[in-house]
Amino acid sequence: MADIAKHGRERMMLKIAIACLLLTLSSEAQITESCRVIHGRARRYCGDGQLRIWHIGTHHDFEPDRSSWQRVEGWLEAGAKPTGACQDNADLFADFLICPTEPYKKGAVQKAKVKGAYHRRYEAGSATAFVLTLHHLFPRVPDGRQLENNRADDDPT
């Protein structure tokens, strides 16, 4: 009879151990989400050295982890102007294959392994876009003079 009770307790302990193992594995799976493709914009911020991928259509940013930081920087440098000045950097719009390495937290940047960027398209970075906007708002006549109220100084109209 004692052997039956001992065998029953061992069996119960085995079931508890398996249940604990399954709970641990499922909680670890929730910590890191599975890989997915997002449409985003990668940008390097020169002032503080941040490198972010904004998931377009959301308020969420990803930061490349240590293993993929150089890869994303390389993609951005491929679209930069040859001067190499930070304000000449281009934004990279693409479909990024990302694998988060930490859990999602609303309002926080999430580290992720960035495995690929498909359908890449480069656009002028924020500083260049700002200058282009200024030129659009304050155009110059062909000889370089600033237009005032959209007409040259010597324009009689």
Secondary structure, 3 states (H helix, E strand, C coil): CHHHHHHHHHHHHHHHHHHHHHHHHHHHHHHCCCCEEEEEEEEECCCCCCEEEEECCCCCEEEECCCCHHHHHHHHHHCCCCCCCHHHCEEEEEEEEEEECCCCCCCCCEEEEEEEEEEEEEEECHHHHHHHHHHHHCCECCCCCECECCECCCCCC
